[in-house]
Amino acid sequence: MTESTASSTPAGTTDDLPGRELAHPGFAACRSAARRVRTTPRGRRAVGALRPRGVAWVIRDRAPLALLLYTAGREGRLVWQGPGGFALLEPPTARTEIWRGPRFGGPWSGLLRWLDTRWSVVVFGLPPSLALLLAILLLPFPALHALVLVIVLIALVYTVGVLLVLVVWQVFFGRTRSIGERADSADLAELWSVRLFHQEQPHRAEELAKETRVRLQRLITAGVRQPVADRGAQVGSVRLATTLAVSRAAVTDAETLAWWERTGRVVPGPDGGHVLWSLGGERPEDLPRFPERPVPFVRFSLVSVIGVVLLLAHLLMGAERDECAPDDCAGAADSYGRALMWTAYQLVWRTAPGVEPVSDAALVLGWTTSALLPTVALVVLAAFGFHTRALAQQRRHRTEGQRQIMGTSRVLVVTVAKVESDAMLDAVESHIGREIEPDFTASIPVFDAGLVGGSRLFIVQAAQGSTNAAGVPAVVGDAIRHLAPHYAVIAGICYGLRPGPQLPGDVLVSEKIHDLDHGKLVETDGGVHERLRGEHVVTSPMLLSAVRAVQRGWSRRSGVRVATGLMLSWGKLLDSPQMVKELVARHPDAIGGDMEGAAFYAAARSAGVESILIKSICDWGANKTDEHQESAARNAADLVLHLILSGALARTPAERRGG
C-alpha cells in the first residue's frame, strides 16, 4: 500500500502539482525568512531541531536554514505566504522510496538535496580536500614546499581535530542525545512532517495549516501519478491516506503551538514531542519500512588517512632530496618508495628497516603520522557503537513505535439516531480533550478521533432503513471501503424484552442476531401466517470475548448492568405491546431488539470485518417515549469507549491469530 489510495476527489482540493504553478521564493527571500525565524522567542530552538548537531557536535547534520528553505521551495515542499508565514514539509526520512523529488525542480534540485542530506560530510571533507588539492598543485614549485607543508598540516589538524571532537562527544556526551537528534525521533521519520512552522500572525495559523494540507495532497498525488504515467497508464483522483506530524519544536510561536496542540494529538518525544494531525486513513502495518542509511564517516576517514599518508610521503621525499643534495645520503628517504615505506611504518609506530631520514621535516612528519592510528581507532570504535545503537533503536521502532504513534488496528463505530451519534462523539471528545471535526474527503462524513487506546477510531452516522441511500448497508459499506477497519461496532439504543429483570439503561451485547425481515407468508387454518426465514448469525467471538472481559470492571465503575445474548433485528419501528408479547413467545431466548443490527452485520461480514452490536435499553417496544434515550445512548457509548481504551482492540485480528 502506498501513502495514498484512489478515491473520489475531495471538494476544494486539486490533484496536480505542475511546476509552473508553484512560484518558489528566491534565495534572498529565504535568507530574510531565516533571519526573521531566529528573532522569534522559539526560533533558535526551532532551527536547532531542524538542523541538529551531528555525531561530531561541531558540525550540523543539515545545511543552513536559508539553503534548506530554498531547496524545499524548488521542490514544492515550502508552503509560502511570505517571510513572515511559511511551513516546511519533509517526507518520511525512514522511507526514502516514496520520495525522489519532483521533476519540475530543475537540475539543481538534486544537487541541493544532496548538499542538504550530506552537509556534515561536506563540511568535514571539503576544506581539507581543497587544501590537499592546493598542496598538490603547488608541488611542482620547490620554492613553495614550505607553504605546501603548512597547508598539509592545517588540513591534517582540521581533520584530526574534528575526529577527536567526534570521539569525545560520542564517548562522553552522545550516547542518548545524538540518537534522538539525528532523526528528530523515529516517530517523525515514519511520517510526512512539518519541520518548521513560522507564522508571525497567530490568527492565520489555521489558514497556513490548511494550505499545508492542500500542498501535501498535491505532492503525494504527483508522486503517485508520475510513475504510473511513465508506464503508460493513468490513475484517477487520489485521496490522502496518511497522518501529518508537526514537531512541537518546529513551531516558532507559543500561541500558534497552542493552536496545534488543540487541533491534533500530542505525542511525547525528543525535543518536546510532536502533534499528529490526521489527514485520512492508513493501514500502517501494510507499509514497508526502510532503515535510514548512516553517513559513512569511518570509510571517509580511512580514505582521508590513506590520502594524507601518500601526500606526506611525497613531501618527505622532497625534503630528503633537498637535504642530501649534492651529496648522496645513504639510507635517506630520497625516493618515493622509501619515503612511503618509512611513513607507513611510522603510522604503526615502527622503524622502517634500512631507512634513516636526515631532514628536520622528518621529525615533524613522523610525529604527525604516528598520531593518525589511535585517532582512527577511536573513531572506528565510536562509530561502531553509534551504529549498533542506531540499528537497535530502528528495530525497536519498527516493532513498537507504530503501535504507539498511530495504532496497529482500526475501529469503526456506527451510529444511526442523532442521540446515538451525539453520545458517542461526546464520550470520545471528553476523553481526548478536543472537538472532532467531520472529514468530508470520503464519500461519507467521517469523524476521525485519531489514536484512542492504541487503535485508530472512526465514527460514522447512518440513516434508518436498509433501502435508504444513506442507510446502514450503504454507509457501512462505504466506510469499510474507505477506512479499511479491522473491527466494527454498532452502538446506540434498543428496546428490551424483559421488563422487571431488565432496567432502562442496561447494555445489551449481541451473541447472535436474528433477522426478522425475511420470511414466508403462508395461508393455513383460514388465516395468513409468517414463517421467518431470516439468518440466525453469530457475531464476532473475538469481540464478544473482549466485551465479556472488560464488562465486569466497567459495570462496577458505572453501576450499569451488561447482558449478552440473542438480539432481534426488525426493520420496523416497534410500538405495540401485543407484538412484543408475540416476539417473546416466538423467541424466548431473545434479550432485546433493534432495527439495524442485521443490516450492519451483513455489510461487515461481506467485507470480512469483525463486528458486534452494543446497545442500551431505552424502552420496551411499546408506549415509546424519549425519556431514557439520552441516558441509554450514553451508557452504550461509554462501554464502547471503555472497550477501546482497555487496549482489547489494539492488535489486529491477524496479530491475534499469529500470537
C-alpha positions as CSV (number, residue, x, y, z in Angstrom):
1,M,0.0,0.0,0.0
2,T,1.2,3.5,-0.8
3,E,0.7,6.7,1.1
4,S,-2.5,7.3,-0.8
5,T,-5.4,5.4,-2.3
6,A,-7.5,6.1,-5.3
7,S,-10.9,7.6,-4.5
8,S,-13.2,10.4,-5.3
9,T,-11.7,13.9,-5.4
10,P,-12.4,15.9,-2.2
11,A,-14.1,19.1,-2.7
12,G,-11.8,22.1,-2.7
13,T,-8.6,20.2,-3.4
14,T,-6.5,19.9,-6.5
15,D,-4.7,16.8,-7.8
16,D,-1.9,18.1,-9.8
17,L,1.4,19.8,-8.9
18,P,2.7,21.4,-12.1
19,G,5.9,23.2,-11.5
20,R,4.8,26.4,-13.3
21,E,2.1,27.0,-10.7
22,L,4.5,26.8,-7.7
23,A,6.4,30.1,-7.7
24,H,9.1,29.4,-5.1
25,P,10.8,32.2,-3.2
26,G,14.3,33.3,-4.2
27,F,17.3,32.8,-2.1
28,A,17.2,36.4,-0.8
29,A,13.7,35.9,0.4
30,C,14.7,32.7,2.1
31,R,17.6,34.4,3.8
32,S,15.2,37.1,5.1
33,A,12.8,34.4,6.3
34,A,15.7,32.6,8.1
35,R,16.6,35.9,9.9
36,R,13.1,36.5,11.0
37,V,12.7,33.0,12.4
38,R,15.8,33.5,14.6
39,T,14.3,36.7,16.1
40,T,11.2,34.9,17.5
41,P,11.3,33.6,21.1
42,R,11.2,29.9,19.9
43,G,13.1,30.5,16.7
44,R,16.6,29.3,17.7
45,R,15.1,26.2,19.2
46,A,13.2,25.5,16.0
47,V,16.3,25.9,13.9
48,G,18.3,23.7,16.3
49,A,15.7,20.9,16.0
50,L,15.7,21.3,12.2
51,R,19.5,21.3,12.0
52,P,20.6,19.0,14.8
53,R,24.3,18.7,15.7
54,G,25.9,15.7,14.0
55,V,28.0,12.9,15.6
56,A,31.0,15.3,15.8
57,W,28.9,18.0,17.6
58,V,30.8,20.9,15.9
59,I,29.1,20.2,12.6
60,R,25.4,20.4,11.9
61,D,23.7,17.5,10.2
62,R,21.9,19.7,7.7
63,A,22.5,22.7,5.5
64,P,22.0,26.3,6.7
65,L,18.3,27.3,7.1
66,A,18.2,29.7,4.1
67,L,19.5,26.9,1.8
68,L,17.0,24.4,3.4
69,L,14.1,26.8,2.6
70,Y,15.3,27.5,-0.9
71,T,15.7,23.7,-1.7
72,A,12.2,23.0,-0.3
73,G,10.8,25.9,-2.3
74,R,12.2,24.5,-5.6
75,E,10.7,21.0,-4.7
76,G,7.3,22.4,-3.8
77,R,7.7,21.4,-0.1
78,L,7.7,25.1,1.2
79,V,4.2,26.4,1.8
80,W,5.0,30.1,1.4
81,Q,2.8,33.1,2.5
82,G,5.9,35.3,2.8
83,P,8.9,35.7,5.0
84,G,6.6,36.1,8.0
85,G,4.5,33.0,7.3
86,F,5.6,29.6,5.9
87,A,5.6,25.9,6.6
88,L,8.4,23.4,5.7
89,L,7.2,19.9,4.7
90,E,9.6,17.0,5.0
91,P,8.9,13.5,3.5
92,P,9.4,10.4,5.7
93,T,13.2,10.0,6.1
94,A,12.9,6.3,7.0
95,R,11.0,5.5,3.8
96,T,13.0,7.3,1.1
97,E,11.4,5.1,-1.6
98,I,8.3,7.2,-1.6
99,W,10.0,10.5,-2.3
100,R,12.5,11.0,-5.0
101,G,11.8,14.7,-5.5
102,P,9.6,16.2,-8.2
103,R,10.9,16.6,-11.7
104,F,9.9,20.2,-12.1
105,G,12.6,21.3,-9.6
106,G,15.2,21.5,-12.3
107,P,18.7,20.1,-12.5
108,W,19.9,22.0,-9.4
109,S,17.3,20.4,-7.1
110,G,19.1,17.1,-6.9
111,L,22.4,18.8,-6.1
112,L,20.8,21.0,-3.5
113,R,19.1,18.0,-1.9
114,W,22.3,16.0,-1.9
115,L,24.1,19.0,-0.3
116,D,21.4,19.2,2.4
117,T,21.5,15.5,3.3
118,R,25.3,15.3,3.2
119,W,26.1,18.6,4.8
120,S,28.1,17.2,7.6
121,V,30.2,15.2,5.2
122,V,30.8,18.2,3.0
123,V,31.8,20.4,6.0
124,F,34.1,17.6,7.3
125,G,35.7,16.6,4.0
126,L,35.6,19.7,1.7
127,P,38.0,22.1,3.5
128,P,40.9,19.5,3.9
129,S,40.2,18.1,0.4
130,L,40.6,21.6,-1.1
131,A,43.7,22.2,1.0
132,L,45.3,19.0,-0.2
133,L,44.3,19.8,-3.8
134,L,46.0,23.1,-3.5
135,A,49.1,21.5,-2.0
136,I,49.3,19.0,-4.9
137,L,49.0,21.9,-7.4
138,L,52.0,23.7,-5.6
139,L,54.2,20.6,-5.5
140,P,56.0,21.4,-8.9
141,F,57.3,24.6,-7.4
142,P,60.2,23.7,-4.9
143,A,60.3,27.3,-3.5
144,L,56.7,26.8,-2.2
145,H,57.3,23.4,-0.5
146,A,57.4,25.1,2.9
147,L,53.9,26.6,2.1
148,V,52.8,23.1,1.0
149,L,53.9,21.6,4.3
150,V,51.9,24.3,6.2
151,I,48.8,23.7,4.1
152,V,49.0,19.9,4.6
153,L,49.5,20.4,8.4
154,I,46.5,22.7,8.5
155,A,44.4,20.1,6.7
156,L,45.6,17.4,9.0
157,V,45.0,19.4,12.1
158,Y,41.4,20.2,10.9
159,T,40.7,16.5,10.1
160,V,42.2,15.2,13.3
161,G,40.6,17.9,15.4
162,V,37.1,17.1,14.1
163,L,37.7,13.3,14.6
164,L,38.9,13.9,18.2
165,V,35.8,16.0,18.9
166,L,33.7,13.2,17.4
167,V,35.3,10.7,19.7
168,V,35.0,12.8,22.8
169,W,31.3,13.7,22.0
170,Q,30.3,10.1,21.3
171,V,32.1,8.6,24.3
172,F,31.1,11.2,27.0
173,F,28.1,13.1,25.7
174,G,26.5,11.5,22.7
175,R,25.1,8.2,23.9
176,T,21.4,9.2,24.0
177,R,21.2,12.8,22.8
178,S,22.7,12.2,19.4
179,I,20.4,9.3,18.6
180,G,17.4,11.4,19.4
181,E,18.5,14.4,17.5
182,R,19.7,12.7,14.2
183,A,16.2,11.8,13.0
184,D,14.3,14.1,15.4
185,S,12.8,10.9,16.7
186,A,12.0,7.8,14.7
187,D,8.3,8.7,15.1
188,L,8.7,11.6,12.8
189,A,10.9,9.6,10.4
190,E,7.9,7.4,9.5
191,L,5.5,10.2,8.5
192,W,5.2,13.3,6.4
193,S,6.0,16.1,8.8
194,V,6.2,19.8,9.3
195,R,9.7,20.6,10.5
196,L,9.3,24.4,10.6
197,F,6.0,26.3,11.0
198,H,6.5,30.1,11.2
199,Q,3.6,32.4,11.4
200,E,4.0,35.9,12.8
201,Q,0.2,36.4,12.8
202,P,-1.2,33.6,15.0
203,H,-4.8,34.2,13.8
204,R,-3.5,32.9,10.4
205,A,-2.1,29.7,11.7
206,E,-5.2,27.7,10.7
207,E,-5.1,29.2,7.2
208,L,-1.5,28.2,6.8
209,A,-2.2,24.7,8.1
210,K,-5.0,24.2,5.6
211,E,-2.6,25.4,2.8
212,T,-0.1,22.9,4.0
213,R,-2.7,20.1,3.8
214,V,-3.5,21.1,0.2
215,R,0.1,21.2,-0.7
216,L,0.7,17.7,0.7
217,Q,-2.3,16.5,-1.3
218,R,-0.6,17.8,-4.4
219,L,2.8,16.4,-3.6
220,I,1.5,12.9,-2.8
221,T,-0.7,13.0,-5.9
222,A,2.2,13.9,-8.2
223,G,4.3,11.1,-6.6
224,V,1.5,8.6,-7.3
225,R,0.6,9.7,-10.8
226,Q,4.1,10.2,-12.3
227,P,5.3,6.6,-12.0
228,V,2.0,5.3,-13.4
229,A,2.2,7.7,-16.3
230,D,5.8,6.6,-17.0
231,R,4.4,3.1,-17.5
232,G,1.7,4.3,-20.0
233,A,-1.3,4.2,-17.6
234,Q,-3.4,6.7,-15.7
235,V,-4.9,6.9,-12.2
236,G,-8.0,8.8,-11.1
237,S,-8.3,11.1,-8.1
238,V,-6.1,10.5,-5.1
239,R,-7.3,10.6,-1.5
240,L,-4.9,11.3,1.3
241,A,-4.2,8.3,3.5
242,T,-1.7,9.5,6.0
243,T,-1.1,11.4,9.2
244,L,0.9,14.7,9.3
245,A,3.3,15.0,12.2
246,V,4.1,18.6,13.4
247,S,7.2,18.8,15.5
248,R,6.4,20.9,18.6
249,A,9.9,22.3,18.5
250,A,9.3,23.4,14.9
251,V,6.6,25.9,15.8
252,T,8.2,29.4,16.4
253,D,5.3,31.0,18.3
254,A,3.8,29.9,21.6
255,E,0.2,30.9,20.6
256,T,0.5,29.0,17.3
257,L,1.8,26.0,19.2
258,A,-1.2,26.1,21.5
259,W,-3.4,26.0,18.4
260,W,-1.7,23.0,17.0
261,E,-2.0,21.2,20.4
262,R,-5.7,21.9,20.4
263,T,-6.1,20.7,16.8
264,G,-4.1,17.4,16.9
265,R,-3.0,14.8,19.3
266,V,0.2,15.5,21.3
267,V,2.8,12.6,21.4
268,P,5.7,13.0,23.8
269,G,9.2,12.5,22.4
270,P,12.6,14.2,21.9
271,D,12.6,18.0,21.6
272,G,9.2,18.3,23.1
273,G,7.5,15.6,21.0
274,H,5.1,16.3,18.1
275,V,1.4,16.7,17.2
276,L,-0.3,14.2,15.0
277,W,-2.8,15.7,12.5
278,S,-4.9,13.1,10.8
279,L,-5.4,13.7,7.0
280,G,-7.1,10.4,6.1
281,G,-6.9,6.7,6.7
282,E,-3.9,4.4,6.6
283,R,-3.0,0.8,7.4
284,P,0.4,1.4,8.9
285,E,1.3,-2.3,9.2
286,D,0.9,-2.6,5.4
287,L,3.5,0.0,4.6
288,P,7.1,-1.2,4.1
289,R,9.8,0.3,6.3
290,F,13.3,1.1,5.1
291,P,16.1,1.9,7.5
292,E,18.0,5.1,7.1
293,R,21.5,4.6,5.9
294,P,24.1,6.1,8.2
295,V,26.7,8.6,6.9
296,P,29.9,6.6,6.1
297,F,32.2,8.6,8.4
298,V,34.5,5.6,9.0
299,R,35.2,4.9,5.4
300,F,35.6,8.6,4.7
301,S,38.2,8.9,7.5
302,L,40.1,5.9,6.4
303,V,40.3,7.1,2.8
304,S,41.4,10.5,4.1
305,V,44.2,9.0,6.2
306,I,45.4,7.0,3.2
307,G,45.5,10.2,1.1
308,V,47.3,12.1,3.8
309,V,49.9,9.3,4.1
310,L,50.5,9.3,0.4
311,L,50.9,13.1,0.3
312,L,53.2,13.1,3.4
313,A,55.4,10.5,1.7
314,H,55.8,12.8,-1.3
315,L,56.6,15.8,1.0
316,L,59.2,13.7,2.9
317,M,60.9,12.6,-0.4
318,G,61.2,16.3,-1.4
319,A,62.6,17.3,1.9
320,E,65.1,14.4,1.9
321,R,66.4,15.3,-1.6
322,D,66.9,18.9,-0.7
323,E,68.8,17.9,2.5
324,C,71.1,15.4,0.7
325,A,71.9,17.3,-2.5
326,P,74.5,17.3,-3.9
327,D,75.8,14.6,-1.5
328,D,74.4,11.1,-1.6
329,C,73.0,10.3,1.9
330,A,73.0,6.6,2.5
331,G,69.7,5.3,3.9
332,A,67.8,8.6,3.3
333,A,64.2,8.5,2.2
334,D,65.1,10.2,-1.1
335,S,62.8,8.1,-3.3
336,Y,59.1,7.9,-3.1
337,G,59.1,4.2,-2.4
338,R,61.5,4.6,0.5
339,A,59.6,7.6,1.8
340,L,56.2,5.8,1.6
341,M,57.6,2.8,3.4
342,W,59.0,4.9,6.2
343,T,55.7,6.8,6.5
344,A,53.7,3.6,6.6
345,Y,56.0,2.2,9.4
346,Q,55.6,5.5,11.4
347,L,51.8,5.0,11.1
348,V,52.1,1.8,13.2
349,W,54.9,3.2,15.5
350,R,57.6,1.1,13.9
351,T,61.0,1.9,12.4
352,A,61.4,1.2,8.7
353,P,64.4,-1.2,8.1
354,G,67.2,0.4,6.1
355,V,65.6,3.9,6.0
356,E,67.2,6.7,8.1
357,P,65.7,10.1,7.2
358,V,68.2,13.0,7.6
359,S,65.9,16.1,7.2
360,D,64.3,18.1,10.0
361,A,60.9,17.8,8.4
362,A,61.0,14.0,9.0
363,L,60.7,14.6,12.8
364,V,57.5,16.7,12.4
365,L,56.0,14.3,9.8
366,G,56.8,11.3,11.9
367,W,55.0,12.6,15.0
368,T,52.1,13.7,12.8
369,T,51.8,10.3,11.2
370,S,52.1,8.4,14.5
371,A,49.0,10.3,15.8
372,L,46.8,9.1,13.0
373,L,46.4,5.5,14.0
374,P,45.0,6.0,17.6
375,T,42.7,8.7,16.3
376,V,41.3,6.4,13.6
377,A,40.9,3.5,16.0
378,L,38.9,5.7,18.4
379,V,36.7,6.9,15.5
380,V,36.1,3.3,14.4
381,L,35.1,2.2,18.0
382,A,32.8,5.2,18.5
383,A,31.2,4.8,15.1
384,F,30.7,1.1,15.7
385,G,28.9,1.8,19.0
386,F,26.8,4.5,17.5
387,H,25.9,2.3,14.5
388,T,24.9,-0.6,16.8
389,R,22.7,1.7,19.0
390,A,21.1,3.2,16.0
391,L,20.2,-0.1,14.4
392,A,18.8,-1.4,17.7
393,Q,16.7,1.7,18.1
394,Q,15.4,1.3,14.5
395,R,14.4,-2.3,15.2
396,R,12.5,-1.3,18.3
397,H,10.6,1.4,16.5
398,R,9.7,-1.0,13.7
399,T,8.0,-3.3,16.1
400,E,6.6,-1.0,18.8
401,G,6.8,2.6,17.6
402,Q,4.0,2.3,15.0
403,R,1.5,1.0,17.6
404,Q,2.3,3.9,20.0
405,I,2.0,6.5,17.2
406,M,-0.9,5.6,15.0
407,G,-2.1,2.3,16.4
408,T,-2.0,-1.0,14.6
409,S,-5.7,-1.5,14.5
410,R,-8.6,0.5,13.2
411,V,-12.0,0.6,14.8
412,L,-15.2,1.8,13.1
413,V,-18.2,2.8,15.3
414,V,-21.5,3.1,13.6
415,T,-24.5,5.1,14.9
416,V,-27.9,5.8,13.5
417,A,-30.0,8.2,15.6
418,K,-28.8,11.7,16.4
419,V,-28.9,10.9,20.1
420,E,-26.6,7.9,19.5
421,S,-24.1,9.9,17.4
422,D,-24.0,12.8,19.9
423,A,-23.4,10.4,22.8
424,M,-20.6,8.7,21.1
425,L,-18.9,11.9,20.0
426,D,-19.3,13.5,23.4
427,A,-17.7,10.5,25.1
428,V,-14.7,10.4,22.8
429,E,-14.3,14.2,22.8
430,S,-14.4,14.3,26.5
431,H,-11.6,11.8,26.6
432,I,-9.3,13.3,24.0
433,G,-10.0,16.9,25.1
434,R,-10.9,18.4,21.8
435,E,-13.7,18.6,19.3
436,I,-13.7,16.1,16.4
437,E,-14.4,17.8,13.1
438,P,-16.0,15.8,10.3
439,D,-13.8,14.8,7.4
440,F,-15.6,15.1,4.0
441,T,-12.8,13.8,1.8
442,A,-14.5,10.4,1.6
443,S,-18.0,9.7,0.1
444,I,-19.5,9.9,3.6
445,P,-18.7,12.2,6.5
446,V,-16.2,10.6,8.9
447,F,-15.3,11.7,12.4
448,D,-11.7,10.7,12.8
449,A,-10.8,10.7,16.5
450,G,-7.2,9.7,15.9
451,L,-5.4,7.3,18.2
452,V,-7.5,6.1,21.1
453,G,-6.4,3.2,23.3
454,G,-3.9,2.1,20.8
455,S,-6.4,1.9,18.0
456,R,-7.4,4.4,15.3
457,L,-11.0,5.3,15.9
458,F,-13.5,6.4,13.3
459,I,-17.2,7.3,13.9
460,V,-19.9,7.4,11.2
461,Q,-23.6,8.0,11.3
462,A,-26.2,6.3,9.0
463,A,-29.8,6.9,8.4
464,Q,-32.6,4.5,9.4
465,G,-33.7,1.9,6.9
466,S,-31.9,-0.7,4.9
467,T,-33.1,0.6,1.5
468,N,-32.2,4.2,2.2
469,A,-29.3,5.5,0.1
470,A,-27.8,6.7,3.4
471,G,-28.9,3.7,5.4
472,V,-26.8,1.3,7.3
473,P,-25.8,-1.1,4.5
474,A,-24.7,1.8,2.2
475,V,-22.9,3.8,4.9
476,V,-21.2,0.8,6.5
477,G,-20.1,-0.5,3.1
478,D,-18.7,2.9,2.0
479,A,-17.0,3.3,5.4
480,I,-15.3,-0.1,5.2
481,R,-14.1,0.6,1.6
482,H,-12.6,3.9,2.5
483,L,-11.3,3.3,6.0
484,A,-10.5,-0.5,5.9
485,P,-11.3,-1.1,9.6
486,H,-10.3,-4.2,11.4
487,Y,-13.2,-4.0,13.8
488,A,-16.7,-2.6,13.5
489,V,-19.2,-1.8,16.3
490,I,-22.8,-0.5,16.0
491,A,-23.7,1.4,19.2
492,G,-26.8,3.2,20.3
493,I,-30.2,2.4,21.8
494,C,-32.6,-0.5,21.5
495,Y,-35.7,-2.0,23.1
496,G,-35.7,-4.6,25.8
497,L,-37.9,-7.6,26.1
498,R,-37.8,-8.4,29.8
499,P,-39.2,-5.5,31.9
500,G,-38.5,-6.2,35.5
501,P,-35.4,-8.4,35.2
502,Q,-34.1,-5.6,32.8
503,L,-33.9,-1.9,33.6
504,P,-33.8,1.1,31.3
505,G,-30.1,1.8,30.6
506,D,-29.0,-1.8,30.8
507,V,-26.5,-2.5,28.0
508,L,-27.2,-5.4,25.7
509,V,-24.4,-7.1,23.6
510,S,-25.2,-9.5,20.8
511,E,-24.1,-13.1,20.9
512,K,-26.3,-13.8,18.0
513,I,-28.5,-11.7,15.7
514,H,-31.8,-13.0,14.2
515,D,-33.0,-11.2,11.1
516,L,-36.9,-10.8,11.3
517,D,-37.3,-9.0,7.9
518,H,-37.1,-12.1,5.8
519,G,-40.0,-14.6,5.9
520,K,-42.6,-16.5,4.0
521,L,-46.3,-15.8,4.2
522,V,-48.5,-18.9,4.1
523,E,-52.2,-19.4,4.5
524,T,-53.2,-22.0,7.0
525,D,-56.3,-22.7,9.1
526,G,-58.2,-19.9,7.3
527,G,-55.5,-17.2,8.1
528,V,-52.2,-15.9,6.9
529,H,-49.1,-16.8,8.9
530,E,-45.5,-15.8,8.6
531,R,-42.6,-18.3,8.7
532,L,-39.4,-16.5,9.5
533,R,-36.6,-17.3,7.1
534,G,-34.0,-14.7,8.1
535,E,-30.5,-15.6,9.1
536,H,-29.6,-16.5,12.6
537,V,-25.9,-15.4,12.8
538,V,-23.2,-15.4,15.4
539,T,-21.3,-12.2,15.9
540,S,-17.5,-11.9,16.3
541,P,-16.3,-14.4,19.0
542,M,-13.2,-12.3,19.4
543,L,-15.1,-9.1,20.1
544,L,-17.6,-10.9,22.3
545,S,-14.8,-12.3,24.4
546,A,-13.2,-8.8,24.7
547,V,-16.5,-7.3,25.9
548,R,-17.0,-10.1,28.5
549,A,-13.5,-9.5,29.8
550,V,-14.0,-5.7,30.4
551,Q,-17.7,-5.5,31.3
552,R,-17.2,-6.6,34.9
553,G,-14.9,-3.7,35.8
554,W,-17.0,-1.2,33.7
555,S,-20.2,-2.3,35.5
556,R,-18.6,-1.8,38.9
557,R,-17.5,1.7,37.9
558,S,-20.6,2.8,36.2
559,G,-23.3,0.8,38.1
560,V,-24.8,-0.3,34.8
561,R,-25.5,-3.9,34.1
562,V,-24.4,-5.7,30.9
563,A,-26.1,-8.7,29.3
564,T,-25.1,-10.8,26.3
565,G,-27.5,-12.9,24.3
566,L,-29.7,-13.1,21.2
567,M,-30.7,-9.8,19.6
568,L,-33.6,-9.5,17.2
569,S,-33.3,-7.2,14.2
570,W,-36.5,-6.0,12.5
571,G,-36.7,-3.1,10.1
572,K,-39.9,-1.8,11.6
573,L,-40.3,0.7,14.5
574,L,-41.9,-1.4,17.2
575,D,-44.5,0.3,19.4
576,S,-47.0,-2.5,20.2
577,P,-47.5,-4.4,23.4
578,Q,-49.2,-7.2,21.6
579,M,-46.3,-7.6,19.1
580,V,-43.8,-7.6,21.9
581,K,-45.7,-10.5,23.5
582,E,-45.6,-12.4,20.2
583,L,-41.9,-11.8,19.8
584,V,-41.2,-13.0,23.4
585,A,-43.3,-16.1,22.8
586,R,-41.6,-16.9,19.4
587,H,-38.1,-16.1,20.6
588,P,-37.9,-16.9,24.3
589,D,-34.1,-16.6,24.3
590,A,-34.0,-13.0,22.9
591,I,-32.9,-10.2,25.3
592,G,-33.8,-7.2,23.0
593,G,-34.1,-5.9,19.5
594,D,-33.3,-3.0,17.2
595,M,-33.8,-2.0,13.5
596,E,-30.3,-2.1,12.1
597,G,-28.3,-4.9,13.6
598,A,-28.8,-7.5,10.8
599,A,-28.0,-5.0,8.0
600,F,-24.9,-3.8,9.9
601,Y,-23.7,-7.4,10.4
602,A,-24.3,-8.3,6.7
603,A,-22.2,-5.4,5.5
604,A,-19.4,-6.1,7.9
605,R,-19.4,-9.8,7.2
606,S,-19.2,-9.4,3.4
607,A,-16.1,-7.3,3.9
608,G,-14.5,-9.7,6.4
609,V,-14.6,-7.3,9.3
610,E,-15.0,-8.5,12.9
611,S,-18.3,-6.9,14.2
612,I,-20.6,-6.7,17.2
613,L,-23.7,-4.9,18.4
614,I,-23.6,-2.9,21.7
615,K,-26.8,-1.1,22.6
616,S,-28.6,0.1,25.7
617,I,-32.3,-0.3,26.6
618,C,-34.4,2.9,26.2
619,D,-37.9,1.4,26.1
620,W,-39.8,-1.9,25.9
621,G,-41.1,-1.7,22.3
622,A,-44.4,-0.3,23.5
623,N,-45.7,3.1,24.7
624,K,-42.5,4.7,23.5
625,T,-41.1,7.9,24.9
626,D,-37.8,9.8,24.7
627,E,-37.3,9.7,28.5
628,H,-34.4,7.3,28.6
629,Q,-32.9,7.7,25.2
630,E,-30.1,10.1,26.1
631,S,-29.0,8.1,29.2
632,A,-29.2,4.8,27.4
633,A,-27.1,6.2,24.4
634,R,-24.5,7.5,26.9
635,N,-24.3,4.1,28.6
636,A,-23.7,2.3,25.3
637,A,-21.1,4.9,24.1
638,D,-19.3,4.7,27.5
639,L,-19.0,0.9,27.3
640,V,-17.7,1.1,23.7
641,L,-15.1,3.7,24.6
642,H,-14.1,1.6,27.7
643,L,-13.6,-1.4,25.4
644,I,-11.3,0.6,23.1
645,L,-9.4,2.2,26.0
646,S,-8.8,-1.1,27.6
647,G,-6.4,-2.0,24.7
648,A,-8.5,-5.0,23.8
649,L,-8.7,-3.9,20.2
650,A,-5.2,-2.6,19.8
651,R,-4.0,-5.6,17.9
652,T,-5.3,-6.6,14.5
653,P,-7.1,-10.0,14.1
654,A,-4.0,-11.2,12.1
655,E,-1.8,-10.2,15.0
656,R,-4.0,-12.0,17.5
657,R,-4.1,-15.2,15.4
658,G,-0.3,-15.0,15.0
659,G,0.2,-14.6,18.7
